[in-house]
Amino acid sequence: MEPTDRRARRTRRRLQEALSRLLLKHRIQDITVQQVTKLAGINRSTFYLHYKDLYDLRQQMEGELIRQLENTLAQPEASAGMRELVNCLYGYFAERRELCRPLLPPNGDSPFWRKCVLTIAARGLPALALIPEGNPLRECQLTFLGSGLMGILQEWVAREAPALPREETVGFLTWMMEGMLRPWEPEPGKEQSQ
């Protein structure tokens, strides 16, 4: 690995962390490049070597976080079972808590939250093969489960300290997700509407 690559990654990371801290207190349109670079301890001209503006920084940060989420979900242990998937997601958000926190509601915009839900629904949950391929409600169930997982993880990320220790949180989320996987059956005697 080239020293410049490491240095460039470290610089981008510091800029992302600085923007994240500022986003917890201010809207992006109220933040200046000068504030970000001062907090990051980086020269303003160095900022422009990496990003066009603050919106580009946020967009690249979100893209990198989603790619890392996809990589987390591609790990073999993420598809070993619901508990393992939940544990991988917990670890992902624990490691990136400070970067994710300002991007998730109530601090940030919901598009990042939505991208996380869709990534979990498209990459994490199907790998578990919990919902049969032919099920007409499969996409709805996957999105619902992804939203449920993200909703609870978002609440956890938003708190200063976790409400429960990791094992208890993973156990609780696993219990909830497995409960939602029971097959839906229409009420007997009622005709289904087309």
N, C-alpha and C positions, 0 to 999 in steps of 0.2 A: 504494500500500500504506500502510495506516494505521500510524503509529508504535507504537500500542498493540499491533497485531497482531505487529509485529516484536519488540516487547519481550516479549510473551507467549510467542512461539516461542522466543526466546532463554532465557527463564526455564525453560520446559519442557525445553529442550535441556540446560541446566545441571543440572537435577534428574535427568534421565535419565543424564547422564554420571556424576553423583555416585553414583546407585544402582548403575550398572554397575561402578564402581570398588569399591564396598563388596561387591557380589555375588561378586567374585573372591576375597574373603577370608572372607565370612560367608554363612550361609543367610539367606534373606529374613526368616524369623521371628525371627532374632537381630539384625536391623537396626531402628533406630528412625528415625522421621521427623526427630527432632532431629539425628541423625548425618548424614542426607542433606542437610538444609537447611544445617547448619554447613559441610559439605564444599562445597556448591554456593554458599555465601555468600548465601543467600536466607532471608528471614524465614519462620518457621514458618507464620504466617497466610497468607502468599503461597502456600505449598505447598497449603493447603486450598482456595484459589481455583481450583486446577487439578486436584487429585486428591482422592479420598475417603480413600485410605490408600496404603500402599506397594504393595499388590497391584494396586490400580487403576493406579498409576504403571507397574508392570511390564507389566500387560495392555495399556495404551495404547501403551507403548513397543513391545511386540511387534507390535501391530496396525499401528502406523505403519511399522515395519520391513518387514512383509509387504506393505503397500501400496506402499512404495518398491520392493520387489523386483518386484511386479507391473508397476509403471511402467517399471522397467529392462527387463523381459522384453517389454514392449510397444513398445520402441524398434525401428525398422526394422532397425538393424544386428544386433539380437539374433536375427533370423530369417534372416539372410543365409547362415548356414552354421554348422557345429559350432564351428569355431575362433572365429567372431565371438560366438556364444552364450557360450562359455567365457570369452572375453575380457570380455564384459559382466558376467558373474557375478563374475569376479575383481575387476573394478573396483568392483562393488557392495560386495563384502565388504571390499575394501581401504579404501574410504571410510568404512565403518561398523564397522570391526574392533573398536574399543574398546567399542562398544555391543553388538555381537553376541557377543563373546567370552564374557561371563558367562552368556549365555542358551543357549549350545551345550554339549553334553557335552564334557568331563567336568565342567565348572563348573555348568552349568544343567540345567534339566529338558529332557527330550527332546520335549515337545510343540512347542516353537518349532522344533526341528530338523525334526520331522515336517511342520509347516506349510510350511517352506521346501522340503522334498522334494516335497510335493504341489503347491505352487505351480510349481516348476520342471517337474514332470511334466505338469501341466495347462496351463501357459501358455507355457513356453519350448520344450520339446521338440516338441510337436505342430506348432508353427509351422514347424519345419524340414521337416515332411512326410517324415520318414525312415522311418517305419513305416506301411505301408498301413492305411487305415481299416478294411478288412474283416478284418484279421489278428486271429484270436481271442485271441492273446497280447499284443495291443497295449498294453493297460493295464498288464499285468505288466512288459512291456519298458520302458515309460515310467517306471514307478515304480522299477524296477531302475536305469535310467540316472540318474534324479533322485537316488536314494540314493547311487549311486557318485560323482556330481559333488559332492553335499553332504558325503559322507564325506571326500573329499580336501580340499575347501575348509574344512571344519571343522578338519581337522588343521593346515592352513595358518594359519587364524585363531588357533588355540590356541598356536602357537609365538610366541616373542618376536620372532624374525626369520624371514623366509621361507627355506625350504630352498633354493629355486632362484629366480633372477630371474624377473620376470613373463613374459617371452617364452618362457622354457624351461618354466615351469609351465603356461602356456596350451598350448604345443606338446605337452607330455606328456599333459595331460588330453584334448586333442583326439584324440591318437593312441589313448588308452585307450577313449574313447567311440566312436570310429569302429570300433574293433575289436569292440566289443560289438554293433554294429549288423548284423553279418553275419546273414543269414536262417538260422533254425533249420530243419533238415530232419530228420525222424525217420530212424533207421537203416534202410537198405534191408532188406526181408525181414521186418521185425518189424511185427506188427499193432499199431495204436494202440488203447489201451484207451479205452472210452467212459465 
